Amino acid sequence: MRRSIVIGNWKMNGTLESSRDLLQKLRNRVDREGSRGEIGVCVPYVFIPEAREILNRSPILLGSQNVADQSSGAYTGEISARMLQEFDCRLAIVGHSERRLLYGESNELVAARFRQAIDSGLVPVLCVGETLEQRERGETFDTVLAQLNAVFARSGVQSLLNAIIAYEPVWAIGTGKTATGEQAREVHAFIRNKIAGIDEAVAEGLRILYGGSVKPDNARDLFSMPDIDGGLIGGASLDAESFLTICYSV
């Protein structure tokens, strides 16, 4: 049976002081109350060492917001999977819509980042999703499938045994708009069915998260939908109470 997971993506937010405070609040409550599923936080690179210390021996998983597409070399500004592992990172987001849209990351580049994470033992959180224009043109499924196919071509469908997929409709990120439970379920089911057509066991075990303006007041409805195994949470993950309310909604 798939175990749910909720992952916070802090994006480029916070200070050293605020990150310490947030992490300590998360740890204190999870240590006290436990969790219904897995919980992870993907923090800015510079906060990873501090997060490692605070979350030491905690069930909260530590992750990064990206990972290099190369293992080492002359790639200024990039951080390799091996470097992340040295700081006890377990997760790495790849292909977030902001990386694809703002920094021009192609499906092929995302697939290379995914492969580096897999080969190094990190769990990639592969983000897929369509823009508003693509949805209005009826291209949602084609867009998502192209993003998945690039990963399959590079790493094979069985690589998903050690990965997580996050469906994030781009039009619902940071806009205040949220896909209805049915809209989200439809795409989640499409992803799982496409993978099942290749390997049923992989599809059955794969965790597919929803990301797109998840908040405490809509989390329970979204997470109750079939094929939605948790969430990738942006802005709401910057407040301990809001994030944990979402985590305990699974």
C-alpha positions in Angstrom: 0.0 0.0 0.0 1.3 3.5 -0.9 2.2 5.6 2.1 1.2 9.3 1.7 3.8 12.0 1.8 3.6 15.8 2.0 6.7 17.8 1.0 7.3 21.5 1.6 9.1 23.5 -1.1 10.3 26.7 0.5 11.5 28.1 -2.8 13.7 31.2 -2.4 12.4 32.3 0.9 13.5 32.7 4.5 16.5 33.7 6.5 18.8 31.6 8.7 16.9 32.7 11.8 13.5 32.1 10.3 14.5 28.7 8.9 15.8 27.6 12.2 12.5 28.6 13.9 10.4 26.9 11.3 12.4 23.7 11.3 12.4 23.5 15.1 8.6 24.0 15.3 8.1 21.3 12.7 10.4 18.9 14.5 8.9 19.6 17.9 5.3 18.8 16.9 6.2 15.8 14.8 8.3 14.4 17.6 5.4 14.9 20.0 2.5 13.8 17.8 4.0 11.6 15.1 2.7 11.7 11.6 0.1 10.0 9.5 2.4 9.8 6.5 5.8 10.9 5.5 6.8 14.5 5.7 9.7 16.2 3.9 11.1 19.7 3.4 13.1 21.0 0.4 15.0 24.0 1.6 17.3 26.5 -0.2 20.8 25.1 -0.7 22.4 27.4 1.9 20.0 26.2 4.6 20.7 22.5 4.1 23.6 22.2 6.7 21.5 23.9 9.3 18.4 21.8 8.5 20.5 18.7 8.7 21.5 19.5 12.3 18.0 20.4 13.4 16.4 17.4 11.7 19.0 14.9 12.8 17.3 11.6 13.9 13.9 13.2 13.0 11.4 11.3 10.7 11.2 14.5 8.6 13.0 14.0 5.3 15.4 16.6 4.1 15.6 17.6 0.4 16.9 20.0 -2.1 15.0 22.1 -4.7 17.1 20.9 -7.6 20.1 18.8 -8.5 22.8 19.0 -11.2 22.5 17.1 -14.4 26.2 16.1 -14.1 28.0 14.2 -11.4 31.0 16.7 -11.1 33.1 19.0 -13.2 33.2 22.6 -14.5 29.6 23.5 -13.9 29.7 26.7 -11.9 26.7 27.2 -9.6 25.5 23.6 -9.8 25.2 21.2 -6.8 25.7 17.5 -7.4 23.6 14.6 -6.1 26.7 13.3 -4.2 27.2 16.7 -2.5 23.6 16.6 -1.4 23.9 13.1 0.0 26.8 14.2 2.1 24.4 16.5 4.0 21.8 13.7 4.4 19.4 14.9 1.7 16.9 12.2 0.8 14.8 14.1 -1.7 15.5 16.3 -4.7 12.9 18.2 -6.7 13.5 18.1 -10.4 11.6 19.9 -13.2 9.6 22.3 -11.0 7.5 24.5 -13.3 9.4 27.6 -12.2 12.6 25.9 -13.4 11.0 25.0 -16.7 9.3 28.3 -17.3 11.7 30.9 -15.8 15.0 29.2 -16.5 14.1 27.3 -19.7 14.8 23.8 -18.4 13.8 21.4 -21.2 12.2 18.0 -20.7 15.6 16.5 -21.7 17.5 18.5 -19.1 15.0 17.6 -16.4 15.4 13.9 -17.4 19.2 14.2 -16.9 18.7 15.8 -13.5 16.3 13.0 -12.6 18.9 10.4 -13.7 21.6 11.9 -11.6 19.3 11.7 -8.5 18.4 8.1 -9.2 21.9 7.0 -9.9 23.1 8.6 -6.6 20.3 7.1 -4.4 18.3 10.3 -4.0 14.6 10.2 -4.4 13.7 12.6 -7.3 10.4 14.4 -7.0 9.6 14.8 -10.7 7.3 17.7 -11.4 5.0 17.6 -14.4 2.1 19.9 -15.4 0.6 22.2 -18.0 0.2 25.9 -18.4 -3.1 27.6 -18.6 -2.7 28.0 -22.4 -2.0 24.3 -22.8 -5.0 23.4 -20.7 -7.3 25.7 -22.7 -6.0 24.2 -25.9 -6.8 20.7 -24.6 -3.1 19.8 -24.4 -2.9 18.8 -20.7 -2.4 15.1 -21.3 0.0 15.5 -24.2 2.2 17.9 -22.2 2.4 15.7 -19.2 3.1 12.6 -21.3 5.9 14.4 -23.1 7.5 15.3 -19.8 7.2 11.7 -18.6 8.4 10.2 -21.8 11.7 12.2 -21.6 12.4 10.5 -18.3 11.4 7.1 -19.5 13.7 7.4 -22.5 16.6 8.3 -20.2 16.0 6.1 -17.2 13.3 3.6 -18.0 9.9 3.3 -16.3 11.3 1.2 -13.5 13.2 4.2 -12.3 9.9 5.3 -10.8 10.2 2.6 -8.2 12.5 5.0 -6.4 10.9 8.3 -7.4 7.8 10.4 -6.7 5.8 12.4 -9.3 4.2 15.7 -8.4 1.5 17.0 -10.7 1.4 20.8 -10.6 -0.9 22.6 -12.9 1.2 25.7 -13.6 -1.9 27.9 -13.7 -2.6 27.0 -10.1 0.8 27.8 -8.6 1.1 31.0 -6.7 -2.1 32.3 -8.4 -4.6 31.5 -5.6 -6.4 29.2 -8.1 -6.6 25.5 -7.3 -7.6 22.6 -9.5 -10.8 21.0 -8.3 -10.4 17.6 -6.8 -11.9 16.1 -9.9 -9.5 18.1 -12.2 -6.5 16.9 -10.1 -7.8 13.3 -9.9 -8.3 13.1 -13.7 -4.6 13.9 -14.4 -3.3 11.7 -11.6 -5.4 8.8 -13.0 -4.0 9.5 -16.5 -0.4 9.4 -15.2 -1.0 6.2 -13.3 -2.8 4.5 -16.1 -0.1 5.4 -18.7 2.5 3.9 -16.4 0.4 0.9 -15.7 0.3 0.3 -19.5 4.0 -0.3 -19.3 4.4 -1.8 -15.8 1.5 -2.3 -13.5 3.6 -3.0 -10.4 5.4 0.3 -10.8 2.2 2.2 -11.3 0.6 0.7 -8.2 3.5 1.6 -6.0 4.1 5.1 -7.4 3.2 8.0 -5.2 1.7 10.9 -7.2 1.4 14.2 -5.3 -0.7 17.3 -6.1 1.0 20.7 -6.1 -0.8 23.9 -6.8 -2.0 26.3 -4.1 -2.7 23.6 -1.5 -3.9 25.2 1.7 -5.2 23.9 5.1 -8.8 24.5 4.0 -8.6 22.5 0.8 -6.0 19.8 1.6 -8.4 17.2 3.0 -10.7 17.3 0.0 -7.8 17.1 -2.4 -6.0 14.3 -0.5 -9.2 12.2 -0.3 -9.4 11.8 -4.1 -8.3 8.5 -5.5 -4.7 8.5 -6.9 -3.6 11.6 -4.9 -1.0 10.4 -2.4 -0.1 13.7 -0.8 1.1 17.1 -1.8 4.0 19.3 -2.8 3.4 22.5 -0.9 4.7 25.9 -1.7 3.7 29.0 0.2 1.8 27.2 2.9 5.0 25.3 3.9 6.6 28.5 5.2 4.2 28.6 8.2 4.6 25.7 10.6 0.9 25.6 11.6 -0.4 25.7 8.1 2.0 23.2 6.8 1.4 20.7 9.6 -2.4 21.1 9.2 -1.9 20.1 5.6 0.4 17.2 6.6 -2.2 15.9 9.1 -4.9 16.1 6.4 -3.8 13.0 4.6 
